[in-house]
Amino acid sequence: MSAVLRFDDAREVADLAAFLGRLIHYDRAAAVRLQAGGGALAVFGRPPSFEVLAIRTARLCDDAVALDVTVSAGELLESLDEPACAAGVPSAVTGPPWAGVLPPRGGWQPVPGLPEPERMRGAVAAAVAEFRARDAALPEERRTSAERELIGREIWSRTLGSTDLPLRAVHAAQSLGFLRPVRALASAGAPSAPEPAALFASGPWLRLRTPYGSIALRRAGVVGLSVTPA
């Protein structure tokens, strides 16, 4: 442990622990890239089955802390100390390819047409139900992982409403706890009213932002410069 991060309050630690636990559920060997600066910590992860980047932020006590390192998600989770509102930064690991290609820091513009979170959760539920129904209807000789993957790709590549946001991004947000009702955050003693869910674009990137975290992905067929924050 080369450094210690001190968080604003225990809720920040608990929320980060929940996020890391969900990432590890999908990949026990998950790595996360940490970037700290200006009193905030950003944690980037990539749940493998969704093909998106997940971002969770947390407030830090010290505005002077500067950090950019890729570490084991499991080791970071083990280092979290909720009563002390702190975490040790694990030793750096060799980052996976995605850790070198992160969304840009700026240039984000609002994208209209995003449905309300309740409708997004409904779209995910309907897609899951459709997948299960189509899977159950497969004849025995076609019930293979390849056939199921084709069905899943067809369903989750559909876009949401009038936006270019694929359903897999919304599914990721739901699975990682980012689409919880906002009242759950308010009841936890948030210092101010949380901003509603919103969609943004910057070059080839889309970002679904919610009060609990963000999902980012590159749009297929959109030409633009990839930006790796320094």
N, C-alpha and C positions, 0 to 999 in steps of 0.2 A: 504494500500500500504506500504510494508515493505522495499522496495528498489527501486532505479531508475536506469534504463539502459540508457546509452547514446551511440547513434549510430554514426558511421563515417560520414554519410551524410543522407539527406532527402530521397534519393532513397532507402536506406536500409529500412527505415520506411515504405515507400509506398509499396515496394515489400512484406514486412511482412504483412501489412494490407490486401493486395490483397489475400495472402495465407490464412490468418485467415478468411477472408470473404467467400472464397470458401469452407473451412471446415465447417463453420456455415451453409452454404447453404445446406449441406448434413445432418447436425445434429446441431440443434439450441442449444443443451446442450453440445456441444463438449468440451472436455478438451484437453489440450496440456501439454506435459512435456517439461520444459525448462532446458537446461544445458548450463552454461556459464563458460568459462575459456580460458585463453590464448588470450584474445581479440576477441573472437568469441562467438556468441550465436547460439545454435542449438534448433530448435523448432520441436517437434515430435507430429504428429497427426494421427488419424486413421479414414478416411472417411468410414462409416459403410458399404456402398454397394460394396466396392472394396476389402475388406479383405487384405489390405496392410497397411504399415506404410508410411507416407509422412514426409519428413524432409526438412525444410527450414533453411538455415543459414544466419546470418547477422554479419557484422563486428561491433565491439564495440570500443569505444575510449579508454577504460581503460583495460589494459592487466591483472590487478590485480583482476578484478571482478570474483568471483566464486559463482556459483549458481546451484542448482539442485532441482526443485520443479515442481509439477503438479498444474496447475491453469485452470480457466475457459477461454476458447478461446474468448468468447464474452467479458469478463471483460478485457482481455489483449488488444483486439481490441479497446475497448473504451478508454483505457489508452494511446494509441499511440498518440504522438504529433509530427506531421511531421515538422512544423516550428522549433520546439525546438530540433528535432532529438533525442527524448527521449521517454521513456515509464515507467510507474510505474508498478511494479510487483504486481499483485493481491494476495490476500490471498490464501493460499494453499487449495486445495480441495482433497477429497478422490479420488485417481486415479482409473480409470478403470483397469481391469486385464492386458490389453496390455501395460500399462505404466510401468509395472514392468519387462517386457521382451523386451528389446531393442536390436538392432543389436550390434555386437561387435565393439569395437573401432578400432581394428587393424586386421591384418591377411588377408586383402582383396587382392585377386589376379585377374588380368584382365581375362575376359572370351571373347573369340573371337566369331565372327558371328553375332554381333549386326548390324542390318540394319541402314542406315542413317535415321535421324529424319523424313525426308519427306516420306520415305517408312513406318516408324512406324505410322505416322499420317494417311497414306493411308490405312494401315491395320486396324486401329481403325474405319475409315469411312466405310470400306467394311464390318466390323463386325456389326456395327450399322445398316447398310442397310440390311444385311442378317437377323438380328433379327427382324426388322420391317416387312420384307417380309414374314418371317415364322409366325410371329404373325398374320399378316393380313390373311394368308392362313388357319389359324385354324378354324375349324367349330365352330359354336356358342356354342355347348355343351362342347367344350374343351377349350374355351377361359377363362381360370381361372388363378389366380395368381400362382398357383402351376405349371401349364403347362408352363407359361411364364418363371418361375424360372428355370425349367428344360432346356428350350431352351437357356436361358442366360448362365447357368452354362456350357452347352456343348460348346457354342461359346467362352466364355471368358476364359475357361480352356485350350484352344489350345495354343501351344507354338509358339513363334515368331522365324521364320527362323530356324537356326540350334541350337538355344539356348534353355535353359529350362525356359526362361522367359514367364510366361503366359500372354495372351493378356489383362487380367484384369489389370495387372500392367501398361501396356502401356496406357490403357484406363484411369487409374487413373492419370498418368502423364499428359496426354492430358487435362483431365477435370480440373486439378489443375493448369494449365498454365505452366507446366514444359517443354512442347515440342514446345514452341513458336520458331519462326525462330531466330537464333543467331544474325542476323543483328539488331533485335529490342533491344537487350542488348547493342550492340556496339554503336548504335546511342544515347543511354542514357548516354554516357560518361563514359563507363567502363574504369578503369585505364589500363587494359591490355587485350589482346585477350583472350576470355573465352575458357576453355577447351571443346572439343567436347563431345557429349553424349557417355557414355561408360557403360559397364556392368562388375560387379565384383562379386566374390563369396568369402565367408568366412564360412567354415563349411556348415551348412544347409541353410545359408542365401544367397540370391541374392540381389544385389543393382543396380538399374538403376540410374546412375548419369547424370544429365544434368546441363547446366550453371544456371538454375533457381531453382533447388532443386533435391531431390532424392526420389526414391520409393524403399522400402525394404520389403522383404517377405521371409518367410521360405519355402523351397522346401519340398513338401510332399515326405515322404519315405526316406529322407536323414537324417542319424543319425549324431548327433553332439551336442555339448554343447551349450545351450542358455547362452548368456552373458548379464548381466544387468550392464551397466556402473555405477560406484559409483560416 
